[in-house]
Amino acid sequence: MIPFMLLGAAMSRKIAGGRMPAGSYVASICMYSFAAALLVTLGIGSIQARRWARALNLILSWVGLITGTFAIIVIAVFLPRGFLSAFQQAAAKAPNAAPLSTGAVAVVLTFVIVFFSILLIVVPLAFLLFFGRKDVEETCKRRDPVERWTDRCPLPVLALSLILGFGGTYALLLAITTPMLPFFGRYLTGLPASGGLGLLAGVYLALAFGIYRRRPAAWSVTIVFATLRLISAFVTYRRGDLFRAYSEMGWSQGQLEQLRSNPMIHSGVGWGLVLTVIFLAYLLWIRRYFKAPAAVPPSSDVPQIPAQAGPATS
């Protein structure tokens, strides 16, 4: 995927919309590099039957299955509209060109949906069923008897910690490459957005550490913080000017017109809100792992020291 991104950066110069900002490509290349390194590492760890590899594969499979299901729904609903919009724009620019038949469009759409369904649903489900097997767990425990860092907290808690850690890393990446932050009614860009994203990254990473240590205060702050983020995103989606923010980030007028014609842009925030609600429900579900241990009340009984027997008297 990295060579494809570089090819896209080179080809964008010849597109009527103009060249995309370099930060967008840098962010995508960094994400693909991280994904490649993660998958290679998990593959090696799985071959070696490491405990941490099984735990991380289970977490990654669950996250991939949930997000992949939502992605397929979005693709199935909005991809046909995107194709129709693209064909209408092409017909307006070249009215004498032969239009693509309805059957050919249906074949292309079917292929895309089936391909991504296999990649985003079938593959994570297969990994989930394999690494969830009891014999796979016993094999990893037998071949890797040493306690690993993934064994020190329950898997649902570890998953939340890793999600927050990834969120912090991603926010830091956006602060450097494509700074834009929705903030209670407006989209911040430039230095204010970079500062806000940097602060957001610090909060995410601190919460990830607290969640991993199973501190009740970290769980409480996480649910409050996630609720505030949900409110901020909703208010900004209703009142903010997304296309003005992209314009301030260096997008050309032609690129903004293409962005406006993409139906997935107008619904992407809505799906993000749905995922945030699911995240809040997950936080409530794992609340039982953060109950503070019950304090043992001090005993009110004073231990009595048995008196030594004195000499017998007549």
NORGI-V230861 format. One record per backbone hydrogen bond with DSSP energy under -0.5 kcal/mol. CO is the residue of the C=O (numbers start at 0). NH is the residue of the N-H. If there is no record, write none. Layout:
BEGIN
CO & NH
CO & NH
END
This chain:
BEGIN
0 & 4
1 & 5
2 & 6
3 & 7
4 & 8
5 & 9
6 & 10
7 & 11
9 & 12
10 & 13
11 & 14
14 & 17
16 & 254
20 & 23
20 & 24
21 & 25
22 & 26
23 & 27
24 & 28
25 & 29
26 & 30
27 & 31
28 & 32
29 & 33
30 & 34
31 & 35
32 & 36
33 & 37
34 & 38
35 & 39
36 & 40
37 & 41
38 & 42
39 & 43
40 & 44
41 & 45
42 & 46
43 & 47
44 & 49
45 & 48
49 & 53
50 & 54
51 & 55
52 & 56
53 & 57
54 & 58
55 & 59
56 & 60
57 & 61
58 & 62
59 & 63
60 & 64
61 & 65
62 & 66
63 & 67
64 & 68
65 & 69
66 & 70
67 & 71
68 & 72
69 & 73
70 & 74
71 & 75
72 & 76
73 & 77
74 & 78
77 & 81
78 & 82
79 & 83
80 & 84
81 & 85
82 & 86
83 & 87
84 & 88
85 & 89
86 & 90
87 & 91
88 & 92
89 & 93
93 & 96
100 & 104
101 & 105
102 & 106
103 & 107
104 & 108
105 & 109
106 & 110
107 & 111
108 & 112
109 & 113
110 & 114
111 & 115
112 & 116
113 & 117
114 & 118
115 & 119
116 & 120
116 & 121
117 & 122
120 & 124
121 & 125
122 & 126
123 & 127
124 & 128
125 & 129
126 & 130
127 & 131
129 & 132
132 & 136
133 & 137
134 & 138
135 & 139
136 & 140
137 & 141
138 & 142
139 & 143
147 & 150
148 & 151
153 & 157
154 & 158
155 & 159
156 & 160
157 & 161
158 & 162
159 & 163
160 & 164
161 & 165
162 & 166
163 & 167
164 & 168
165 & 169
166 & 170
167 & 171
168 & 172
169 & 173
170 & 174
171 & 175
172 & 175
172 & 176
173 & 177
177 & 179
178 & 189
180 & 187
182 & 185
185 & 182
185 & 187
187 & 180
188 & 191
188 & 192
189 & 193
190 & 194
191 & 195
192 & 196
193 & 197
194 & 198
195 & 199
196 & 200
197 & 201
198 & 202
199 & 203
200 & 204
201 & 205
202 & 206
203 & 207
204 & 208
205 & 209
206 & 210
207 & 211
208 & 212
209 & 214
210 & 213
213 & 215
214 & 217
214 & 218
215 & 219
216 & 220
217 & 221
218 & 222
219 & 223
220 & 224
221 & 225
222 & 226
223 & 227
224 & 228
225 & 229
226 & 230
227 & 231
228 & 232
229 & 233
230 & 234
231 & 184
231 & 235
232 & 236
233 & 237
234 & 238
235 & 239
239 & 241
240 & 244
241 & 245
242 & 246
243 & 247
244 & 248
245 & 250
246 & 249
251 & 255
252 & 256
253 & 257
254 & 258
255 & 259
256 & 260
258 & 261
260 & 262
261 & 264
261 & 265
262 & 266
263 & 267
264 & 268
266 & 270
267 & 271
268 & 272
269 & 273
270 & 274
271 & 275
272 & 276
273 & 277
274 & 278
275 & 279
276 & 280
277 & 281
278 & 282
279 & 283
280 & 284
281 & 285
283 & 286
284 & 287
285 & 288
286 & 289
287 & 290
294 & 296
300 & 302
303 & 305
END
